[in-house]
Amino acid sequence: MDGFWYILHIYSGHEKKVKLNLEQRARALGLDEEVRQVVVPIKEVVEIKNGKKRTFERPSYPGYLLVQTAHELRADAEHEASQQSWHLIQDTPSVMDIIAPLTEQEVQHILDLSTDEEKKPAPPMVEHAIGDKVRVIDGPFKEFPAEINGIDEDRQRLHLTISILGRSTPIELDHFQVEKI
């Protein structure tokens, strides 16, 4: 990771747009060798809404961006490329400030934290056991009593039996769709 790393303060929610804009402006001005990398640390988030599981990416540090440059950034620098890089970054829309230089260890730590969050195992399932009596709290069988027949820990799903019109009916639900009675 040769070069100098900086953390930029930008408008929150504009991370991807600023990254793209910085890269395009650097290419257009012939400074793509000077502005080597623009990084938005991203984490994967799983959200459960109305019983539906949705996965999407979110910035690990909203409102901040990492930039690697070939030279130290200073507006008053003797090196013309350094001045041009500084002005390129400072004049990019939605960039509020170049906050501080970072060491390679700090950058690596930030990037490792982002990838570690992605590698974290799924949250453990609520303690359920085969034979437990539960009530369905979400989905088409809401408010139905059920009994747990099996547990799929990998998929975090429960195999249940509910009684519909006097007949035992097997169903499979996510663990968050039931609660213990």
URMOCOR-V777250 format. One record per residue. N is the residue number from 1. OMEGA is omega in whole degrees, 0 to 359 (999 if undefined). Layout:
# URMOCOR-V777250
n=N omega=OMEGA
n=N omega=OMEGA
This chain:
# URMOCOR-V777250
n=1 omega=178
n=2 omega=178
n=3 omega=181
n=4 omega=180
n=5 omega=178
n=6 omega=174
n=7 omega=181
n=8 omega=173
n=9 omega=183
n=10 omega=176
n=11 omega=179
n=12 omega=181
n=13 omega=181
n=14 omega=187
n=15 omega=183
n=16 omega=181
n=17 omega=180
n=18 omega=178
n=19 omega=181
n=20 omega=181
n=21 omega=179
n=22 omega=180
n=23 omega=180
n=24 omega=180
n=25 omega=179
n=26 omega=177
n=27 omega=183
n=28 omega=181
n=29 omega=180
n=30 omega=181
n=31 omega=183
n=32 omega=173
n=33 omega=180
n=34 omega=176
n=35 omega=190
n=36 omega=184
n=37 omega=172
n=38 omega=187
n=39 omega=171
n=40 omega=177
n=41 omega=186
n=42 omega=172
n=43 omega=179
n=44 omega=183
n=45 omega=176
n=46 omega=180
n=47 omega=178
n=48 omega=182
n=49 omega=180
n=50 omega=177
n=51 omega=180
n=52 omega=179
n=53 omega=182
n=54 omega=179
n=55 omega=178
n=56 omega=180
n=57 omega=179
n=58 omega=177
n=59 omega=177
n=60 omega=181
n=61 omega=182
n=62 omega=179
n=63 omega=181
n=64 omega=184
n=65 omega=176
n=66 omega=179
n=67 omega=175
n=68 omega=180
n=69 omega=180
n=70 omega=182
n=71 omega=177
n=72 omega=181
n=73 omega=175
n=74 omega=180
n=75 omega=182
n=76 omega=183
n=77 omega=178
n=78 omega=182
n=79 omega=185
n=80 omega=180
n=81 omega=178
n=82 omega=178
n=83 omega=181
n=84 omega=179
n=85 omega=180
n=86 omega=181
n=87 omega=177
n=88 omega=182
n=89 omega=184
n=90 omega=183
n=91 omega=178
n=92 omega=179
n=93 omega=179
n=94 omega=173
n=95 omega=181
n=96 omega=183
n=97 omega=168
n=98 omega=189
n=99 omega=186
n=100 omega=172
n=101 omega=178
n=102 omega=174
n=103 omega=178
n=104 omega=179
n=105 omega=179
n=106 omega=179
n=107 omega=180
n=108 omega=178
n=109 omega=179
n=110 omega=181
n=111 omega=178
n=112 omega=179
n=113 omega=180
n=114 omega=181
n=115 omega=177
n=116 omega=179
n=117 omega=179
n=118 omega=184
n=119 omega=181
n=120 omega=177
n=121 omega=179
n=122 omega=180
n=123 omega=182
n=124 omega=181
n=125 omega=176
n=126 omega=183
n=127 omega=174
n=128 omega=177
n=129 omega=177
n=130 omega=182
n=131 omega=178
n=132 omega=174
n=133 omega=181
n=134 omega=175
n=135 omega=178
n=136 omega=183
n=137 omega=181
n=138 omega=177
n=139 omega=185
n=140 omega=181
n=141 omega=181
n=142 omega=179
n=143 omega=177
n=144 omega=171
n=145 omega=181
n=146 omega=176
n=147 omega=181
n=148 omega=179
n=149 omega=181
n=150 omega=181
n=151 omega=175
n=152 omega=186
n=153 omega=181
n=154 omega=182
n=155 omega=182
n=156 omega=180
n=157 omega=179
n=158 omega=173
n=159 omega=186
n=160 omega=170
n=161 omega=176
n=162 omega=180
n=163 omega=177
n=164 omega=181
n=165 omega=176
n=166 omega=179
n=167 omega=176
n=168 omega=182
n=169 omega=178
n=170 omega=175
n=171 omega=177
n=172 omega=181
n=173 omega=172
n=174 omega=183
n=175 omega=182
n=176 omega=181
n=177 omega=179
n=178 omega=172
n=179 omega=180
n=180 omega=178
n=181 omega=999
